[in-house]
Amino acid sequence: MTSEHLPKKMRDLEIKVVKPEIWNFEVIKGKDAWREVVYSARMSGVPPQVKDRSVFRMIVENDYSSALEHIIIKFDLKMSKGNSPEFLEHRMVSHTGYSTRYIEVSKGIDKNKEAYEVILPFHLIKEKRDKIGELLYDSVRNSIRSYKEIIDNGIAREIARYVLPFAQAVGVYHVTLNLRSLINLLSLRLCVRSSPEFRCIASQLYFNLMRELPEMKGLTGCRGFMRGVCPESNVTGVRTGKQHPLYPVCPFRFPDTEIFIPTPKELQKGMKVREFNREKALRVQEANFERWMDWKL
């Protein structure tokens, strides 16, 4: 969304609505990086008669995950200022961030631009988009206008940034992490209960990983898909009760389907489950990820 789509009263500030974004995704050693895990596993005692690909799948599926730390992944990330602390909770991530202390937020990574980028999930408010959208725009516009006025009055950027809105797209990082940490991030953030912005980011990471390290196909997703048991027991609006209006429907919650994934409490109560169709579950899961990744306005 560019300035011509904004209400007239906002066009005096160049405010651009953008999506959360991953770019420059790289697996060190590329598509053969999985062999690092096999090498480590054999050093710790896996016998030579077990084929390499079987060794890799065994390590991932059984969560013998210290060996996965030998695979290093790098990428760049843009997300909202408000949600960026949630990303930094993934403690095994090394990051270098965009500094609003030293750089005016209209500059962004491209120092020649003058747009104020914001991330707003308009696709989630649907029928109230006009009314609520106007309120969101007003709030963002007023915050950014205050920020600009403070700087124009000679006040330091590190003070002016205190008025920036949650939506400001200044959670910008160059990230390095290992495969173990990335799998953990995906298992948590590809759940329907994750925040919309983080689901968008995690979905982009998922498809980048599948492209750059195809050996991971079918080995990662939400925790339920990975482990065969969903830890979200009795979560109202997800596993039980009325569907939460802001959460996508969990495709694995329905006992009469071949992709049902039980919770520990359901198993403890003696629930019988059908044989799990992993290939179908993978297709359904990836269809969700594609929708979450789009962040359509």
BAFI-3210 file (N, C-alpha, C; in Angstrom, 3 decimals, decimal comma, padded with zeros to 6 digits):
// residues 297
n [1|2|3|4|5|6|7|8|9|10|11|12|13|14|15|16|17|18|19|20|21|22|23|24|25|26|27|28|29|30|31|32|33|34|35|36|37|38|39|40|41|42|43|44|45|46|47|48|49|50|51|52|53|54|55|56|57|58|59|60|61|62|63|64|65|66|67|68|69|70|71|72|73|74|75|76|77|78|79|80|81|82|83|84|85|86|87|88|89|90|91|92|93|94|95|96|97|98|99|100|101|102|103|104|105|106|107|108|109|110|111|112|113|114|115|116|117|118|119|120|121|122|123|124|125|126|127|128|129|130|131|132|133|134|135|136|137|138|139|140|141|142|143|144|145|146|147|148|149|150|151|152|153|154|155|156|157|158|159|160|161|162|163|164|165|166|167|168|169|170|171|172|173|174|175|176|177|178|179|180|181|182|183|184|185|186|187|188|189|190|191|192|193|194|195|196|197|198|199|200|201|202|203|204|205|206|207|208|209|210|211|212|213|214|215|216|217|218|219|220|221|222|223|224|225|226|227|228|229|230|231|232|233|234|235|236|237|238|239|240|241|242|243|244|245|246|247|248|249|250|251|252|253|254|255|256|257|258|259|260|261|262|263|264|265|266|267|268|269|270|271|272|273|274|275|276|277|278|279|280|281|282|283|284|285|286|287|288|289|290|291|292|293|294|295|296|297]
n.u [000,858|000,660|001,231|-000,904|-003,087|-003,810|-005,726|-006,492|-005,551|-003,280|-001,367|000,583|002,617|004,848|003,740|004,032|002,462|003,620|004,550|005,546|008,840|011,192|014,489|017,450|018,038|020,034|021,627|024,471|026,927|024,977|022,737|023,887|024,386|023,176|024,724|026,643|025,399|025,103|027,787|028,530|026,838|027,783|030,293|029,616|028,799|026,902|026,323|027,995|026,370|023,866|022,075|022,981|020,896|018,892|020,063|020,110|017,337|016,610|017,946|016,632|013,893|013,906|014,784|017,472|019,105|021,412|023,314|022,285|023,060|025,288|024,633|024,408|022,505|021,552|019,835|017,945|015,659|012,530|010,285|007,563|008,112|006,880|006,483|009,033|010,531|009,478|010,511|013,189|013,142|013,847|016,451|018,794|019,536|021,662|022,007|022,108|020,991|018,879|019,316|017,419|018,368|020,419|019,686|017,340|013,933|012,570|014,385|015,181|016,635|017,475|019,088|018,377|015,671|012,529|010,275|007,943|007,742|005,236|003,695|000,668|-002,032|-004,373|-005,966|-007,120|-009,192|-011,304|-014,634|-014,844|-013,007|-012,844|-013,697|-012,144|-009,684|-009,269|-009,004|-006,661|-004,843|-004,955|-003,845|-001,245|-000,300|-000,341|001,537|003,885|004,038|004,481|006,963|008,536|008,303|009,525|012,194|012,684|012,810|015,278|015,826|017,369|017,510|017,380|015,784|013,442|012,439|010,872|008,206|007,389|005,153|003,795|003,473|005,529|007,872|010,539|011,853|014,368|016,690|019,866|020,413|021,791|021,632|021,422|020,391|018,967|017,879|016,328|014,418|013,127|012,060|010,281|008,554|007,124|006,094|004,663|002,280|-001,295|-001,947|000,013|001,108|-000,294|001,613|003,986|003,428|003,395|006,091|007,368|006,321|007,459|010,135|009,971|009,388|011,627|013,579|012,825|013,399|016,167|017,283|016,366|016,258|014,928|012,258|009,044|009,802|009,475|007,354|004,397|004,377|002,737|002,540|005,214|005,743|003,632|001,863|-000,147|000,718|-001,070|-003,233|-006,666|-007,052|-009,045|-010,914|-009,097|-008,377|-010,629|-014,116|-015,719|-014,665|-011,863|-012,018|-009,819|-007,904|-006,621|-008,340|-007,382|-006,068|-005,670|-007,302|-009,601|-011,173|-012,315|-010,928|-008,230|-005,972|-005,877|-004,433|-003,757|-004,018|-001,932|-003,630|-005,965|-005,095|-004,432|-006,925|-007,796|-008,466|-009,082|-007,292|-007,172|-005,134|-002,431|-002,227|000,441|001,445|-000,800|-001,345|000,911|000,492|-001,847|-000,950|001,068|-000,476|-001,800|000,428|001,170|-000,959|-000,698|001,764|001,319|000,069|-002,049|-003,500]
n.v [-001,187|002,150|005,761|006,921|005,409|006,130|007,942|011,433|013,148|011,911|012,061|013,928|012,845|010,381|007,370|003,993|000,929|-002,209|-005,711|-008,203|-009,471|-011,767|-012,041|-012,681|-015,323|-017,993|-021,130|-022,267|-023,985|-024,943|-027,112|-029,495|-029,347|-030,903|-033,137|-032,548|-033,073|-035,820|-036,623|-035,804|-037,426|-039,983|-039,824|-039,918|-042,483|-043,748|-046,474|-047,526|-048,959|-047,847|-045,834|-042,609|-040,594|-041,717|-041,575|-038,786|-038,163|-039,674|-038,332|-035,830|-036,562|-037,941|-036,067|-035,810|-033,484|-031,908|-032,373|-031,031|-028,461|-027,962|-027,082|-024,060|-021,115|-018,183|-015,049|-012,116|-009,911|-008,265|-006,759|-005,696|-003,022|-003,475|-006,278|-007,272|-007,802|-010,271|-011,962|-011,877|-013,372|-015,903|-017,405|-018,522|-017,190|-015,207|-011,786|-008,747|-005,505|-002,974|000,396|002,591|004,510|005,837|006,184|007,845|006,929|007,086|006,547|003,852|000,692|001,238|004,019|006,140|006,446|007,942|007,096|006,201|003,158|000,831|-001,937|-003,399|-005,407|-005,503|-007,369|-008,829|-007,473|-007,087|-006,865|-004,533|-002,869|-000,264|001,573|000,842|000,768|003,441|004,479|003,170|004,175|006,923|006,911|005,895|007,827|010,150|009,504|009,231|011,772|013,251|012,225|013,129|015,905|016,272|015,599|017,559|019,733|019,662|017,672|014,691|011,622|009,268|009,965|010,890|008,523|007,283|007,796|006,309|004,130|000,840|-000,464|000,332|-000,466|-001,308|-003,349|-004,686|-007,022|-008,651|-012,001|-014,851|-018,275|-021,663|-024,861|-026,379|-024,393|-022,999|-024,941|-025,208|-022,603|-022,595|-024,677|-023,582|-021,161|-021,733|-022,602|-022,369|-020,688|-018,810|-015,366|-013,367|-011,911|-013,208|-015,757|-015,259|-014,576|-016,955|-018,759|-017,859|-018,387|-021,162|-022,034|-021,035|-022,593|-025,169|-024,897|-024,365|-026,390|-029,188|-031,722|-031,448|-031,657|-032,454|-032,832|-030,839|-028,433|-027,375|-028,086|-030,267|-031,614|-032,339|-033,987|-035,729|-035,512|-033,049|-030,333|-028,450|-028,740|-028,645|-025,952|-023,289|-022,300|-023,187|-025,979|-026,838|-025,958|-022,847|-021,585|-019,480|-016,120|-014,812|-016,717|-019,032|-021,985|-024,953|-027,513|-030,040|-030,858|-032,435|-035,356|-037,295|-037,394|-038,287|-036,908|-036,192|-035,041|-035,993|-034,632|-034,812|-035,157|-036,135|-038,614|-039,786|-040,150|-042,255|-042,012|-043,202|-043,270|-042,755|-044,195|-042,129|-039,887|-038,794|-037,547|-036,255|-034,551|-032,941|-031,579|-030,131|-028,569|-027,017|-025,583|-023,862|-022,408|-021,066|-019,282|-017,763|-016,593|-014,817|-012,466|-010,787|-007,679]
n.w [000,000|-000,932|-000,760|-002,198|-001,561|000,941|003,452|002,801|004,779|005,639|003,746|003,847|005,174|004,195|004,398|004,383|004,073|004,852|004,573|007,018|006,582|005,157|003,918|001,915|002,726|003,779|003,817|005,272|003,498|001,891|000,047|000,780|003,439|005,365|005,629|007,479|009,888|009,727|009,697|012,285|013,798|013,200|014,289|016,920|017,217|015,491|013,399|010,312|008,528|008,497|006,352|005,007|004,668|006,208|008,682|009,082|009,149|011,367|013,438|013,447|013,794|016,215|017,919|018,637|019,047|019,385|017,457|015,291|015,552|014,109|011,625|010,038|009,664|007,949|007,719|006,747|008,362|008,636|010,789|012,945|015,296|017,756|017,936|017,758|020,187|020,857|018,939|019,712|021,979|021,301|022,236|021,249|019,031|017,129|016,537|014,655|014,807|013,288|014,119|015,882|017,448|016,223|013,559|011,575|011,474|009,068|007,154|006,990|005,856|003,327|002,799|001,217|001,004|002,008|003,312|005,858|007,161|008,049|009,756|009,463|010,255|008,321|007,054|009,029|010,192|008,502|008,080|009,550|008,503|007,318|009,343|011,672|010,475|009,848|012,431|013,235|011,345|012,028|014,597|014,107|012,287|013,907|015,859|014,338|013,229|015,561|016,278|014,096|014,456|016,934|016,317|014,381|016,006|017,046|018,890|020,084|018,183|019,694|021,804|020,599|019,494|021,394|021,022|018,901|017,098|017,884|015,454|013,769|011,280|012,161|013,341|012,408|011,389|011,018|010,975|012,585|013,114|014,394|012,992|014,848|016,549|014,705|013,979|016,439|016,695|014,479|015,215|017,311|016,289|014,008|014,805|015,100|017,164|017,368|016,987|014,325|012,779|013,432|012,514|009,794|009,344|010,218|008,364|005,975|006,596|006,793|004,096|002,791|004,036|003,153|000,453|000,408|001,927|001,184|002,353|004,713|004,253|005,271|007,877|009,711|011,338|013,026|016,605|017,164|014,685|014,347|016,547|016,832|018,859|020,220|022,235|023,145|025,139|025,978|025,228|024,940|022,154|020,376|020,665|022,020|022,590|021,464|018,326|018,266|017,247|016,047|015,620|013,220|012,097|013,678|011,811|012,741|014,790|014,707|015,559|013,835|011,493|009,218|009,761|012,337|015,349|018,523|021,896|024,871|027,115|025,973|025,051|027,484|028,521|027,108|024,395|021,151|018,111|014,544|011,909|011,109|008,444|007,130|004,821|003,738|005,870|005,770|003,343|003,929|006,047|004,777|002,982|004,720|005,628|003,303|002,998|005,353|004,925|002,857|003,789|002,983|002,113]
ca.u [000,000|001,457|000,597|-002,152|-004,174|-004,028|-006,598|-005,814|-004,879|-002,024|-000,452|001,690|003,690|004,929|003,595|003,862|002,118|004,406|004,373|006,761|009,597|012,476|015,251|018,853|018,090|021,172|022,131|025,908|027,220|023,900|021,870|024,626|024,677|022,668|025,776|027,322|024,694|025,448|029,179|028,541|026,163|028,665|031,364|029,123|028,555|025,946|027,103|028,064|025,348|022,672|022,297|023,138|019,615|018,187|020,700|019,644|015,927|016,562|018,395|015,578|012,642|014,072|015,211|018,863|019,242|022,686|024,022|021,723|023,679|026,399|024,114|024,270|021,564|021,560|018,807|017,569|014,273|011,849|009,018|007,156|008,825|006,204|006,642|010,434|011,014|009,038|011,518|014,441|013,011|014,519|017,729|019,948|019,661|022,574|021,390|022,554|019,751|018,731|019,347|016,638|019,100|021,329|019,134|015,957|013,179|012,107|015,473|015,204|017,906|017,823|019,275|017,896|014,214|011,984|008,969|007,802|007,116|004,503|003,086|-000,689|-002,742|-005,725|-006,744|-007,751|-010,335|-012,308|-015,867|-014,684|-011,742|-012,875|-013,766|-010,983|-008,513|-009,086|-008,474|-005,265|-004,084|-004,856|-002,906|000,095|000,062|-000,059|002,806|004,999|004,125|005,135|008,372|009,185|008,334|010,546|013,502|012,813|013,103|016,654|015,950|018,082|016,687|017,187|014,674|012,249|011,916|009,944|006,815|007,103|004,080|004,021|003,441|006,673|008,617|011,957|012,455|015,137|017,844|020,641|020,270|022,508|021,212|021,656|019,173|018,214|017,130|015,314|013,337|012,379|011,287|009,183|007,582|006,311|005,485|003,781|001,033|-002,387|-002,025|001,051|000,608|-000,340|002,873|005,018|003,096|003,846|007,552|007,736|005,974|008,518|011,327|009,705|009,544|013,041|014,312|012,524|014,089|017,619|017,698|015,224|016,229|014,040|010,871|008,241|010,392|009,209|006,034|004,007|004,851|001,897|002,953|006,543|005,821|002,484|001,013|-000,225|000,803|-002,059|-004,378|-007,782|-006,956|-010,334|-010,821|-008,160|-008,638|-011,968|-014,993|-015,994|-013,477|-011,394|-012,205|-008,567|-007,019|-007,054|-008,785|-006,332|-006,517|-005,358|-008,090|-010,858|-010,886|-012,837|-010,137|-006,980|-004,844|-006,073|-003,295|-004,324|-003,251|-001,605|-004,788|-006,890|-004,536|-004,542|-008,324|-008,062|-008,986|-008,546|-007,045|-006,972|-003,768|-002,143|-001,793|001,434|001,551|-001,948|-001,150|001,931|-000,131|-002,769|-000,129|001,738|-001,497|-001,946|001,635|001,124|-001,908|-000,123|002,909|000,883|-000,209|-002,792|-004,213]
ca.v [000,000|003,359|006,952|007,266|004,646|006,627|009,109|012,674|013,774|011,226|012,128|014,831|011,957|009,209|006,181|002,833|-000,303|-003,322|-006,991|-008,766|-009,986|-012,463|-012,034|-013,124|-016,582|-018,799|-022,244|-022,409|-025,253|-025,206|-028,300|-030,614|-029,049|-031,979|-034,136|-032,182|-033,782|-037,241|-036,749|-035,704|-038,606|-041,149|-039,646|-040,281|-043,908|-044,336|-047,421|-047,203|-049,629|-046,988|-044,909|-041,217|-039,888|-042,299|-041,013|-037,408|-038,186|-040,188|-037,272|-034,825|-037,144|-038,364|-034,895|-035,873|-032,254|-031,182|-032,518|-030,079|-027,152|-027,803|-026,431|-022,634|-020,447|-016,721|-014,353|-010,780|-009,921|-007,000|-006,954|-004,498|-002,661|-004,060|-007,730|-007,702|-008,458|-011,672|-012,682|-011,959|-014,389|-017,119|-016,988|-019,056|-016,416|-014,063|-010,794|-007,362|-004,833|-001,594|001,231|003,833|005,502|006,587|006,367|008,304|005,757|007,218|006,159|002,408|000,123|002,045|005,357|007,168|006,559|008,834|006,585|005,588|001,856|000,271|-003,251|-003,377|-006,597|-005,111|-008,525|-009,456|-006,709|-007,365|-006,085|-003,242|-002,339|001,182|002,304|000,549|001,157|004,882|004,688|002,734|005,161|008,161|006,707|005,784|009,132|011,104|009,116|009,552|013,235|013,706|011,832|014,052|017,243|016,252|015,652|018,870|020,710|019,490|016,651|013,503|010,505|008,266|010,433|010,950|007,179|006,823|007,980|005,476|003,158|-000,606|-000,909|000,796|-001,617|-001,078|-004,560|-005,147|-007,735|-009,680|-013,088|-016,119|-019,279|-023,026|-025,557|-026,754|-023,228|-022,675|-025,920|-024,833|-021,405|-022,984|-025,524|-022,710|-020,037|-022,234|-023,006|-021,421|-019,760|-017,793|-014,089|-013,342|-011,439|-014,233|-016,849|-014,815|-014,692|-018,374|-019,415|-017,510|-019,158|-022,573|-022,296|-020,817|-023,774|-026,289|-024,661|-024,395|-027,643|-030,048|-032,900|-031,164|-031,800|-033,365|-033,035|-029,739|-027,810|-027,112|-029,127|-031,447|-032,319|-032,897|-034,987|-036,635|-035,183|-031,599|-029,961|-027,417|-029,426|-027,881|-024,526|-022,852|-021,571|-023,872|-027,413|-027,078|-024,797|-022,005|-021,168|-018,127|-015,367|-014,354|-017,838|-019,962|-023,290|-025,973|-028,620|-031,325|-030,980|-033,160|-036,787|-038,189|-037,260|-039,053|-036,053|-035,800|-035,171|-035,892|-034,007|-035,796|-035,437|-036,993|-039,962|-040,295|-040,543|-043,458|-041,725|-043,997|-042,438|-043,445|-044,122|-040,757|-039,705|-037,730|-036,821|-035,342|-033,530|-032,014|-030,726|-029,218|-027,647|-026,088|-024,677|-022,824|-021,565|-020,195|-018,196|-016,900|-015,905|-013,790|-011,216|-009,993|-006,537]
ca.w [000,000|-001,050|-000,235|-002,862|-000,944|002,287|003,591|002,419|005,908|005,926|002,609|004,138|005,610|003,334|005,241|003,515|004,786|004,300|005,260|007,622|005,437|005,259|002,673|002,032|003,478|003,334|004,620|005,025|002,806|000,941|000,101|001,376|004,847|006,218|005,840|008,728|010,960|009,574|010,147|013,753|014,350|013,081|015,258|018,244|017,319|014,547|012,586|008,884|007,723|008,416|005,251|005,426|004,786|007,347|009,879|009,244|009,567|012,729|014,345|013,553|014,303|017,603|018,680|019,081|018,277|019,498|016,175|014,332|015,747|013,161|010,416|010,321|008,768|008,045|006,957|007,186|008,845|008,953|011,490|013,668|016,522|018,910|018,008|017,689|021,410|020,840|018,151|020,460|023,026|020,834|022,809|020,533|017,807|017,129|015,668|014,615|014,498|012,847|015,316|015,874|018,230|015,354|012,217|011,546|011,036|007,684|006,249|006,804|005,424|002,168|003,372|000,298|000,996|003,022|003,720|007,177|006,937|009,180|009,540|010,014|009,756|007,930|006,627|010,196|010,701|007,484|007,960|010,224|008,006|007,096|010,607|012,509|009,707|010,027|013,778|013,228|010,589|012,808|015,686|013,525|011,731|014,982|016,491|013,438|013,148|016,790|016,148|013,160|015,049|017,985|015,656|013,736|017,051|017,493|019,933|019,593|017,706|020,740|022,637|019,747|019,194|022,425|020,602|017,730|017,352|017,830|014,065|012,986|010,745|012,441|013,896|011,247|011,934|010,321|011,943|012,438|014,089|013,921|012,575|016,048|016,991|013,715|014,117|017,634|016,350|013,598|015,928|018,157|015,575|012,958|015,455|014,870|018,296|017,270|016,492|012,854|012,216|013,583|011,596|008,471|009,333|010,316|007,098|005,019|006,974|006,461|002,664|002,480|004,497|002,259|-000,814|000,561|002,559|000,892|003,231|005,844|003,835|006,079|009,197|010,627|011,299|014,414|017,527|017,006|013,473|014,537|017,617|016,809|020,011|020,344|023,647|023,472|025,746|026,551|024,927|024,418|020,905|019,491|020,769|022,567|022,675|020,302|017,594|018,536|015,991|015,452|015,340|012,166|012,598|013,696|010,950|013,368|016,015|014,489|015,772|012,802|010,266|009,189|010,143|013,737|016,258|019,872|022,970|025,910|027,981|025,223|025,067|028,853|028,744|026,331|023,063|020,054|016,935|013,281|011,391|010,712|007,061|007,252|003,554|003,661|006,905|005,271|002,319|004,606|006,812|003,873|002,443|005,741|005,643|002,127|003,310|006,401|004,352|001,920|004,516|002,017|002,646]
c.u [000,891|000,628|-000,728|-003,351|-004,549|-005,067|-005,810|-005,002|-003,568|-000,987|000,678|002,870|003,691|004,932|003,231|003,581|002,828|004,097|005,646|007,532|010,899|013,182|016,693|018,988|019,190|021,464|023,602|026,194|026,046|023,157|022,567|024,910|024,213|023,731|026,636|026,712|025,050|026,867|029,247|027,927|027,061|029,832|030,911|028,656|027,539|026,706|027,008|026,967|024,041|022,954|022,240|021,802|018,789|018,751|020,168|018,204|015,799|016,929|017,278|014,336|012,737|014,600|016,577|019,549|020,546|023,460|023,528|022,366|024,869|025,939|023,789|023,433|021,630|020,385|018,650|016,074|013,777|010,518|008,684|008,009|008,219|006,425|008,094|010,971|010,612|010,008|012,787|014,351|013,625|016,010|018,958|020,155|020,677|022,024|022,123|021,392|019,910|018,590|018,523|017,275|019,910|020,730|017,687|015,090|012,631|013,151|015,445|016,582|018,413|017,896|018,732|016,378|013,741|010,605|009,036|007,050|006,444|003,906|001,745|-001,485|-004,192|-006,587|-007,443|-008,980|-011,504|-013,494|-015,782|-013,474|-011,766|-012,815|-012,506|-009,698|-008,220|-008,508|-007,002|-004,384|-003,882|-003,799|-001,467|000,572|000,461|001,260|003,991|005,156|004,813|006,627|009,125|009,324|009,395|011,938|013,729|013,121|014,467|016,861|016,556|017,110|016,398|016,108|013,383|011,629|010,934|008,484|006,453|006,037|004,567|004,221|004,676|007,547|010,116|012,581|013,220|016,448|018,557|020,847|021,170|022,005|021,497|020,325|018,324|017,331|016,038|014,140|012,480|011,505|010,076|008,123|006,636|005,502|004,659|002,492|-000,037|-002,512|-000,948|000,460|000,640|000,980|003,948|004,710|003,536|005,359|007,978|007,424|007,000|009,793|011,167|009,978|010,965|013,874|014,071|013,272|015,600|018,140|016,555|015,148|015,308|012,565|010,147|008,725|010,119|007,846|005,679|004,421|004,028|002,304|004,293|006,546|004,680|001,551|001,034|-000,218|-000,259|-003,334|-005,396|-007,690|-008,249|-010,135|-009,841|-008,446|-010,053|-012,802|-015,144|-014,701|-013,122|-011,437|-010,910|-007,569|-007,519|-007,514|-007,610|-006,793|-006,369|-006,233|-009,288|-010,628|-011,339|-012,065|-008,849|-005,752|-005,025|-004,806|-003,821|-003,439|-002,909|-002,813|-005,802|-006,384|-004,652|-005,957|-008,731|-008,602|-008,282|-008,400|-006,834|-005,495|-003,544|-001,616|-000,841|001,557|000,400|-001,798|-000,131|001,328|-001,053|-001,996|000,509|000,749|-001,773|-000,769|001,634|000,172|-001,315|001,015|002,486|000,635|-001,011|-003,579|-005,624]
c.v [001,233|004,568|007,273|006,513|005,185|007,738|010,379|013,254|013,088|011,426|013,126|014,079|010,753|007,965|005,007|001,596|-001,466|-004,590|-007,365|-009,519|-010,653|-012,348|-012,438|-014,396|-017,469|-019,912|-022,416|-023,849|-025,750|-026,509|-029,526|-030,406|-030,161|-033,044|-033,813|-032,933|-035,265|-037,485|-036,737|-036,936|-039,837|-041,031|-040,077|-041,730|-044,515|-045,214|-047,116|-047,865|-048,842|-045,923|-043,457|-040,507|-040,432|-041,776|-039,603|-037,370|-038,677|-039,114|-036,248|-035,408|-037,527|-037,258|-035,112|-034,607|-031,501|-031,269|-031,511|-028,701|-026,918|-027,192|-024,984|-021,963|-018,947|-016,160|-012,944|-010,755|-008,499|-007,339|-005,686|-004,293|-003,372|-005,549|-008,179|-008,282|-009,932|-012,522|-012,898|-012,894|-015,721|-016,946|-017,499|-018,361|-015,296|-013,043|-009,460|-006,544|-003,417|-000,708|002,495|004,888|006,419|006,925|006,833|007,223|005,882|006,716|004,655|001,907|000,877|003,507|006,478|007,346|007,439|008,371|006,026|004,274|001,367|-001,072|-003,261|-004,548|-006,287|-006,304|-009,206|-008,694|-006,692|-006,414|-004,718|-002,481|-000,821|001,951|002,096|000,941|002,641|005,199|004,302|003,749|006,449|008,043|006,660|007,137|010,117|010,793|009,520|011,060|013,806|013,412|012,827|015,445|017,339|016,362|017,018|019,977|020,481|018,481|015,383|012,391|009,501|008,674|010,418|009,571|006,666|006,987|007,093|004,427|001,716|-001,064|-000,538|-000,388|-001,410|-002,236|-005,248|-005,751|-008,546|-010,793|-014,262|-017,072|-020,664|-023,715|-025,984|-025,595|-022,857|-023,652|-025,594|-023,608|-021,779|-023,782|-024,702|-021,710|-020,457|-022,807|-021,956|-020,400|-018,674|-016,502|-014,077|-012,920|-012,501|-015,450|-016,517|-014,989|-016,160|-019,119|-019,098|-018,286|-020,621|-022,838|-022,000|-022,035|-024,966|-026,138|-024,870|-025,683|-028,659|-031,323|-032,704|-031,351|-032,846|-033,539|-031,898|-029,132|-027,431|-028,284|-030,407|-032,278|-033,006|-034,085|-036,003|-036,448|-033,658|-031,199|-028,960|-028,040|-028,430|-026,389|-024,099|-022,006|-022,172|-025,374|-027,722|-025,809|-024,045|-021,538|-019,715|-017,317|-014,934|-015,468|-018,602|-021,270|-024,260|-027,166|-029,985|-031,626|-031,919|-034,669|-037,704|-038,086|-038,066|-038,190|-035,536|-036,049|-034,981|-035,076|-035,077|-036,150|-036,324|-038,430|-040,592|-040,761|-041,734|-043,221|-042,595|-043,118|-043,315|-043,380|-042,742|-040,719|-038,521|-036,904|-035,831|-034,210|-032,485|-031,062|-029,689|-028,145|-026,601|-025,129|-023,542|-021,861|-020,593|-019,022|-017,222|-016,042|-014,719|-012,449|-010,269|-008,893|-006,479]
c.w [000,000|-000,682|-000,900|-002,302|000,430|002,303|003,315|003,560|006,272|004,834|002,813|004,724|004,679|004,208|004,347|004,357|004,104|005,086|006,009|006,534|005,845|003,919|002,975|002,869|002,913|004,329|004,279|004,577|001,969|001,151|000,682|002,857|005,777|006,506|007,068|009,907|010,923|010,074|011,674|014,392|014,283|014,062|016,655|018,326|016,379|013,556|011,093|008,055|007,635|007,355|005,731|005,638|005,951|008,662|010,141|009,752|011,007|013,737|014,557|014,243|015,773|018,509|019,340|018,547|018,466|018,191|015,141|014,454|014,810|011,838|010,759|009,232|009,016|007,250|007,509|007,434|009,041|009,617|012,261|014,917|017,727|019,071|018,021|018,998|021,487|020,034|018,963|021,659|022,602|021,096|022,076|019,192|018,011|016,144|015,762|014,086|013,978|014,081|015,141|016,775|017,309|013,991|012,330|010,902|009,627|006,697|005,965|006,420|004,198|002,614|002,478|000,342|002,141|003,490|005,131|006,995|008,215|008,772|010,248|009,426|009,379|007,516|007,801|010,690|009,714|007,490|008,632|009,688|007,867|008,409|011,444|011,789|009,851|011,406|013,858|012,505|011,388|013,901|015,179|013,017|012,830|015,676|015,632|013,281|014,388|016,745|015,263|013,762|016,136|017,381|015,025|014,743|017,696|018,597|019,330|019,190|018,816|021,738|021,832|019,538|020,231|022,024|019,418|018,058|017,275|016,385|013,259|012,576|010,909|013,228|012,771|011,750|010,862|011,333|011,575|013,515|013,525|013,651|013,773|016,515|016,003|013,796|015,334|017,364|015,502|014,344|016,795|017,337|014,370|013,528|015,184|015,996|018,253|016,722|014,964|012,219|012,303|012,720|010,173|008,334|009,328|009,026|006,020|005,324|006,581|004,975|002,182|002,869|003,576|000,930|-000,677|001,185|002,400|001,738|004,426|005,499|004,684|007,503|010,170|010,351|012,723|015,301|017,404|015,810|013,678|015,493|017,611|017,974|020,160|021,814|024,083|024,042|026,295|026,311|024,246|023,167|019,929|019,495|021,253|022,453|021,361|019,657|017,909|017,240|015,316|015,182|014,115|012,808|012,565|012,864|011,598|014,586|015,904|014,529|014,650|011,484|010,373|009,450|011,574|014,545|017,677|020,805|024,005|026,782|027,279|025,205|026,449|029,187|027,879|024,946|022,029|018,821|015,707|012,885|010,782|009,286|007,013|005,970|003,400|004,668|006,452|004,248|002,958|005,361|005,899|003,210|003,433|005,706|004,457|002,363|004,319|005,852|003,498|002,579|003,602|002,687|002,078]
res [m|t|s|e|h|l|p|k|k|m|r|d|l|e|i|k|v|v|k|p|e|i|w|n|f|e|v|i|k|g|k|d|a|w|r|e|v|v|y|s|a|r|m|s|g|v|p|p|q|v|k|d|r|s|v|f|r|m|i|v|e|n|d|y|s|s|a|l|e|h|i|i|i|k|f|d|l|k|m|s|k|g|n|s|p|e|f|l|e|h|r|m|v|s|h|t|g|y|s|t|r|y|i|e|v|s|k|g|i|d|k|n|k|e|a|y|e|v|i|l|p|f|h|l|i|k|e|k|r|d|k|i|g|e|l|l|y|d|s|v|r|n|s|i|r|s|y|k|e|i|i|d|n|g|i|a|r|e|i|a|r|y|v|l|p|f|a|q|a|v|g|v|y|h|v|t|l|n|l|r|s|l|i|n|l|l|s|l|r|l|c|v|r|s|s|p|e|f|r|c|i|a|s|q|l|y|f|n|l|m|r|e|l|p|e|m|k|g|l|t|g|c|r|g|f|m|r|g|v|c|p|e|s|n|v|t|g|v|r|t|g|k|q|h|p|l|y|p|v|c|p|f|r|f|p|d|t|e|i|f|i|p|t|p|k|e|l|q|k|g|m|k|v|r|e|f|n|r|e|k|a|l|r|v|q|e|a|n|f|e|r|w|m|d|w|k|l]
***
